[in-house]
């Protein structure tokens, strides 16, 4: 049985390791995805006790929600699963724009409910902020949907500290999702302290820094995808990052564990982080991700890892 924890101040009890489902039906994000494999990833997560599935309208678009909905209908355990999804993307004249208007969010929730084949969504995020809608008005629309029983908790994603404060003016925000990993720690200066102070749960995305923190690359690795332009993967910064990861490898080897497990376990020691949502393209990656829960870091190890990546 995978241990569960309350997500912030909500009544949602989630497993510490969830499933980030952007590779489940996310054909616009990854090449050569197979829908049946994606559904098997979701089935495997549920079979291994994971109850926290994180998806979004834009993963596909729409397809990730549809596949998750099909699996949930098939296994018939909707009440045991915590579904998080997101909306904000709107297509306009062949362009993608962000829309946080109450009317758009209300329509987006209804559309997600149909794709997921459910009558409620456990956690609904505003996926990206737009430039015009007051953030407290946007969150107010979600609060009305919560009062109506269509959603159970309210999240915002990719919000700046100022936008988060505005969004939470009435105390309605339950979860913030934002980029955070050992190589990109800005959230420690602003978002994480605010979340901790206000009882908001923080869900990090890119926890493995696009695979860099998995330990599978070295100084001679080359990249021909989006990582080729990512500052973490280029020039002297890349060399320094590899040197840090090699130091992390020494700790992992001493514990007879994997670097990935060490990294994920370290995040779970941070205030306000109740759960992680690593992605998976294959069912076997689900089992590998769960091994992080077997790692219990000592205070000395927590401080050692902290110091490696602060230098």
LINFENPE-V40025 format. One record per backbone hydrogen bond with DSSP energy under -1.0 kcal/mol. NH is the residue of the N-H (numbers start at 1). CO is the residue of the C=O. Records with the same first field share a line. If there is no record, write none. Layout:
NH=CO ; CO
//
This chain:
5=14
7=12
8=6
10=7
14=5
16=3
18=276
19=52
20=278
21=54
24=21
27=25
29=26
30=26
38=34
39=35
40=36
41=37
42=38
43=39
44=40
45=41
46=42
47=43
48=44
49=46
50=45
53=82
54=19
55=84
57=86
59=56
60=58
62=57
64=59
66=62
67=63
68=64
69=65
70=66
71=67
72=68
73=69
74=70
75=71
76=72
80=77
81=78
82=51
84=53
85=123
87=125
90=97
92=95
95=92
97=90
99=88
105=101
106=102
107=103
108=104
109=105
110=106
111=107
112=108
113=109
114=110
115=111
116=112
118=113
121=150
123=83
124=153
125=85
126=155
127=87
138=134
139=135
140=136
141=137
142=138
143=139
144=140
145=141
146=142
147=143
148=144
149=146
150=145
152=121
155=124
156=175
157=126
158=177
164=160
165=161
166=162
167=163
168=164
169=166
171=168
174=154
175=154
176=201
177=156
178=203
180=205
181=184
184=181
188=185
189=186
192=187
194=190
195=191
196=192
197=193
198=194
200=195
201=174
202=272
203=176
205=178
209=206
212=209
213=208
214=211
215=212
221=218
228=225
229=226
230=227
233=230
238=234
239=235
240=236
241=237
242=238
243=239
244=240
245=241
246=242
247=243
248=244
249=245
250=246
251=247
252=248
253=249
254=250
255=251
257=252
262=258
263=259
264=260
265=261
266=262
267=263
268=264
269=266
270=267
273=270
276=16
285=282
286=283
288=284
289=285
290=286
291=288
292=289
293=290
294=291
295=292
302=298
303=299
304=300
305=301
306=302
307=303
308=304
309=305
//
